[in-house]
Amino acid sequence: MAFDYKKEYKEFYMPKGTPSIVTIPKMNYIAVCGSGNPNDEDGEYKQSIGLLYGIAFTIKMSKKGDHKIDGYFDYVVPPLEGFWWQNGVSGIDYANKDSFQWISVIRLPDFVTSEDFDWAIREATAKKKQDFSKVEFFAYDEGLCVQCMHIGAYDDEPATIDAMHMFMEEQGYVLDITEKRMHHEIYLSDARRVAPEKLKTVIRHPIRKRKEA
């Protein structure tokens, strides 16, 4: 049975529909940075997804080739995720998607080293005859966060975010979104196949303990 991160780490990938506080450990990712509206049909964001999965499956299927990764075990490729921000905007302005800045990511198993990653870039480039130079090895230590499962359209996320912020304040925390700590989404549904009102998205915001006066 292939290892499934969503099932083995439900506290990170399958939170309840009510907000909760969680500490996220450092993780490694396949990453592509970019900007612009994610809904643009031939836009940078949709191109980035193809690049991410090209590398993700090159690593997953390495078991069938000559490059043997030390500690490899069979696994389900983790879900697509994204870190989002807009310059000069506090939070997210869903009405102005053209100004989005993003880091699109897929989690890497811990056994994948930077050397294995570099091999996967070379392998995918040679086999797929495609430019993977935008793809990076990205280590991120997310730390203390408030999170919640959002069910519904992406444009309806503000209501869930408001509930998250109210909960964190009640628990003695404040929002800590910075240049290095960003709005984070994990996509558990394929938006091409699932109706908007049924989409499942984990929303996560960085927080810190409120300083008492």
TARARA-V229970 format. One record per pair of residues at least 4 apart in sequence whose C-alpha atoms are under 6 Angstrom apart, sorted by the first residue. I is the first residue (numbers start at 1). J is the second residue. D is the distance in whole Angstrom. If there is no record, write none. Layout:
# TARARA-V229970
i=I j=J d=D
i=I j=J d=D
This chain:
# TARARA-V229970
i=2 j=74 d=5
i=2 j=75 d=4
i=3 j=75 d=4
i=4 j=75 d=6
i=4 j=76 d=5
i=5 j=9 d=6
i=6 j=10 d=6
i=6 j=13 d=5
i=10 j=14 d=5
i=11 j=15 d=6
i=15 j=148 d=6
i=15 j=149 d=6
i=16 j=149 d=6
i=17 j=148 d=6
i=17 j=149 d=5
i=18 j=148 d=6
i=19 j=147 d=6
i=19 j=148 d=5
i=19 j=164 d=5
i=20 j=146 d=6
i=20 j=147 d=6
i=21 j=145 d=6
i=21 j=146 d=5
i=22 j=144 d=6
i=22 j=145 d=5
i=23 j=143 d=5
i=23 j=144 d=4
i=24 j=142 d=6
i=24 j=143 d=5
i=25 j=141 d=6
i=26 j=140 d=5
i=26 j=141 d=4
i=27 j=139 d=6
i=27 j=140 d=6
i=28 j=108 d=5
i=28 j=138 d=6
i=28 j=139 d=4
i=29 j=105 d=6
i=29 j=106 d=5
i=29 j=107 d=4
i=29 j=108 d=5
i=29 j=138 d=5
i=30 j=105 d=5
i=30 j=106 d=5
i=30 j=136 d=6
i=30 j=137 d=5
i=31 j=104 d=6
i=31 j=105 d=4
i=31 j=135 d=6
i=31 j=136 d=5
i=31 j=138 d=6
i=32 j=103 d=6
i=32 j=104 d=5
i=32 j=134 d=6
i=32 j=135 d=5
i=33 j=102 d=6
i=33 j=103 d=4
i=34 j=102 d=6
i=35 j=100 d=6
i=35 j=101 d=4
i=35 j=102 d=6
i=36 j=98 d=5
i=36 j=99 d=6
i=36 j=100 d=5
i=37 j=97 d=5
i=37 j=98 d=4
i=38 j=45 d=5
i=53 j=57 d=6
i=57 j=61 d=6
i=71 j=111 d=6
i=78 j=107 d=6
i=80 j=106 d=5
i=80 j=187 d=6
i=81 j=105 d=5
i=81 j=185 d=6
i=81 j=186 d=4
i=81 j=187 d=6
i=82 j=103 d=6
i=82 j=104 d=4
i=82 j=105 d=6
i=82 j=184 d=6
i=82 j=185 d=5
i=83 j=102 d=5
i=83 j=103 d=5
i=83 j=182 d=6
i=83 j=183 d=6
i=83 j=184 d=5
i=84 j=101 d=6
i=84 j=102 d=5
i=84 j=183 d=5
i=85 j=101 d=5
i=86 j=99 d=6
i=86 j=100 d=5
i=86 j=101 d=6
i=112 j=116 d=6
i=120 j=124 d=6
i=124 j=128 d=6
i=125 j=129 d=5
i=125 j=130 d=5
i=144 j=206 d=6
i=144 j=207 d=6
i=145 j=205 d=5
i=145 j=206 d=4
i=145 j=207 d=5
i=146 j=204 d=6
i=146 j=205 d=5
i=147 j=203 d=5
i=147 j=204 d=4
i=148 j=202 d=6
i=148 j=203 d=6
i=149 j=201 d=6
i=149 j=202 d=5
i=150 j=200 d=6
i=150 j=201 d=5
i=150 j=202 d=6
i=151 j=198 d=6
i=151 j=199 d=5
i=151 j=200 d=5
i=152 j=196 d=6
i=152 j=197 d=4
i=152 j=198 d=5
i=152 j=199 d=5
i=153 j=196 d=5
i=153 j=197 d=5
i=168 j=173 d=5
i=169 j=173 d=5
i=172 j=210 d=6
i=173 j=208 d=5
i=173 j=209 d=4
i=173 j=210 d=5
i=174 j=207 d=6
i=174 j=208 d=6
i=174 j=210 d=6
i=175 j=207 d=5
i=176 j=206 d=5
i=176 j=207 d=5
i=177 j=181 d=5
i=177 j=182 d=5
i=177 j=206 d=6
i=183 j=205 d=5
i=184 j=203 d=6
i=184 j=204 d=5
i=185 j=202 d=5
i=185 j=203 d=5
i=186 j=201 d=6
i=186 j=202 d=5
i=187 j=201 d=5
i=188 j=200 d=5
i=188 j=201 d=6
i=189 j=199 d=6
i=189 j=200 d=6
i=190 j=194 d=6
